[in-house]
Amino acid sequence: MRPGRPGLARGTAPLPIHRELTLEPVVDARGLGRDFVRTTGPLLRRRRERVNAVHDVTFSVAPGEIVGYLGPNGAGKSTTMKMLTGVLTPTRGRLRVCGLEPARHRTRLAARVGVVFGQRTALWWDLPLRDSLALTRHLYRVDAATHSARLAELVDLLDLGPFLGTPVRQLSLGQRMRGDLAAALLHDPGLLVLDEPTIGLDVVSRSAIREFLLRRNAERGTTILLTTHDLGDVERLCRRVVVIDHGRLVFDGGLDGLRATAPTPRVLVVDLAAPADPVEVAGARTVRVEGPRQWLELSANPAEVIAALSRSHAVADLTLREPDIEDVVARLYARGRGAEAPAPGGTAD
Ligand SMILES: Nc1ncnc2c1ncn2[C@@H]1O[C@H](COP(=O)(O)OP(=O)(O)OP(=O)(O)O)[C@@H](O)[C@H]1O
């Protein structure tokens, strides 16, 4: 993949004018809802129950934004993405994507939206990647010259050249994802909807995909809406996140606002000279102990806590951990479950 343009810092590039002309939101959801009817219970006493997978969700996405659509497992993210792309019809509410009603105008919408589901491929499994990409030209009725110019550009940017002749089923996950992104962008959509675009990828592939998306957004103004459990994606890509939990919107705003919504204390990781009972010092609460290592959530100035700690214990090493976005989101999700915030070092899910 070609390195990014020097000086193209996140969030600093102006939008290309051709995309900025439309002031209408690219996605406009108001009071959006979707129910499912599910059968539960033992065989002879089957009951039908209604599940509110998405409930009264209102948000919009402006042209050129990159918005993360986050939530814990089962929150309703995929259901929302399926409604946005016309796969599912909403039960309630009003939904417009690129000015169209997705479920009614699915074919017209497909010409304006690129979709990638990280867990599934849109490519033809048995065909070489080159042929699979050639077929998308016919799906979207792109003329041959335009298609080959776009393909050449995407092959270059996504570094697809070395495996264009390889059948899709033989591609690695990272190669396949790059192929899927190319397929989703060959008709030059204004909106890219990505469901877990970096799932299962190694660090290098993840980073390459993120840089590619940032560049696409900065240079062509492509609007991007993505779901992800990888908060590295969020930190690198999104200036704004929409968080849903149990189908309801619980946050819509910037990352700083998210941090303020679920304030998360700094953590002092202390390696004592020997294992000990949980440390008790003013201005700190021990939240985890593993052998000689203890995690202290701070409510006071770290310098005061460290001074008090060194008076009462033999300390071998200390690290002060600023809360990262993963800690903040873990706290927000835990609050939705009515649970205690997870101990530092736990996972967001
Ligand atoms: N076809 C369906 N029939 C019945 N229930 C469904 C169906 N699809 C989703 N659900 C339910 O709707 C809720 C939301 O599911 P959804 O797949 O949208 O969540 P998600 O946020 O994408 O989760 P994950 O992060 O695990 O992919 C869940 O309770 C799920 O069981």
Ligand as a Chemical Component Dictionary entry (heavy atoms), coordinates in Angstrom:
data_LIG
# 
_chem_comp.id                   LIG 
_chem_comp.type                 NON-POLYMER 
_chem_comp.pdbx_formal_charge   0 
_chem_comp.three_letter_code    LIG 
# 
loop_
_chem_comp_atom.comp_id 
_chem_comp_atom.atom_id 
_chem_comp_atom.alt_atom_id 
_chem_comp_atom.type_symbol 
_chem_comp_atom.charge 
_chem_comp_atom.model_Cartn_x 
_chem_comp_atom.model_Cartn_y 
_chem_comp_atom.model_Cartn_z 
_chem_comp_atom.pdbx_ordinal 
LIG N1  N1  N 0 -33.212 -12.319 12.371 1  
LIG C1  C1  C 0 -33.354 -12.143 13.702 2  
LIG N2  N2  N 0 -34.340 -12.766 14.371 3  
LIG C2  C2  C 0 -34.508 -12.581 15.702 4  
LIG N3  N3  N 0 -33.697 -11.792 16.467 5  
LIG C3  C3  C 0 -32.693 -11.159 15.841 6  
LIG C4  C4  C 0 -32.449 -11.298 14.436 7  
LIG N4  N4  N 0 -31.376 -10.531 14.104 8  
LIG C5  C5  C 0 -30.953 -9.947  15.253 9  
LIG N5  N5  N 0 -31.748 -10.320 16.282 10 
LIG C6  C6  C 0 -31.615 -9.868  17.682 11 
LIG O1  O1  O 0 -31.561 -8.454  17.668 12 
LIG C7  C7  C 0 -30.634 -7.985  18.652 13 
LIG C8  C8  C 0 -29.592 -7.116  17.969 14 
LIG O2  O2  O 0 -28.796 -7.928  17.115 15 
LIG P1  P1  P 0 -27.636 -7.332  16.173 16 
LIG O3  O3  O 0 -27.099 -8.460  15.354 17 
LIG O4  O4  O 0 -28.144 -6.145  15.459 18 
LIG O5  O5  O 0 -26.571 -6.870  17.265 19 
LIG P2  P2  P 0 -25.069 -6.355  17.078 20 
LIG O6  O6  O 0 -24.968 -5.091  17.845 21 
LIG O7  O7  O 0 -24.717 -6.292  15.629 22 
LIG O8  O8  O 0 -24.250 -7.499  17.806 23 
LIG P3  P3  P 0 -22.753 -8.077  17.545 24 
LIG O9  O9  O 0 -21.794 -7.022  18.006 25 
LIG O10 O10 O 0 -22.718 -9.273  18.425 26 
LIG O11 O11 O 0 -22.642 -8.392  16.079 27 
LIG C9  C9  C 0 -30.066 -9.219  19.323 28 
LIG O12 O12 O 0 -30.818 -9.461  20.488 29 
LIG C10 C10 C 0 -30.311 -10.325 18.317 30 
LIG O13 O13 O 0 -30.473 -11.574 18.941 31 
# 
loop_
_chem_comp_bond.comp_id 
_chem_comp_bond.atom_id_1 
_chem_comp_bond.atom_id_2 
_chem_comp_bond.value_order 
_chem_comp_bond.pdbx_ordinal 
LIG N1  C1  SING 1  
LIG C1  N2  SING 2  
LIG C1  C4  DOUB 3  
LIG N2  C2  DOUB 4  
LIG C2  N3  SING 5  
LIG N3  C3  DOUB 6  
LIG C3  C4  SING 7  
LIG C3  N5  SING 8  
LIG C4  N4  SING 9  
LIG N4  C5  DOUB 10 
LIG C5  N5  SING 11 
LIG N5  C6  SING 12 
LIG C6  O1  SING 13 
LIG C6  C10 SING 14 
LIG O1  C7  SING 15 
LIG C7  C8  SING 16 
LIG C7  C9  SING 17 
LIG C8  O2  SING 18 
LIG O2  P1  SING 19 
LIG P1  O3  DOUB 20 
LIG P1  O4  SING 21 
LIG P1  O5  SING 22 
LIG O5  P2  SING 23 
LIG P2  O6  DOUB 24 
LIG P2  O7  SING 25 
LIG P2  O8  SING 26 
LIG O8  P3  SING 27 
LIG P3  O9  DOUB 28 
LIG P3  O10 SING 29 
LIG P3  O11 SING 30 
LIG C9  O12 SING 31 
LIG C9  C10 SING 32 
LIG C10 O13 SING 33 
# 
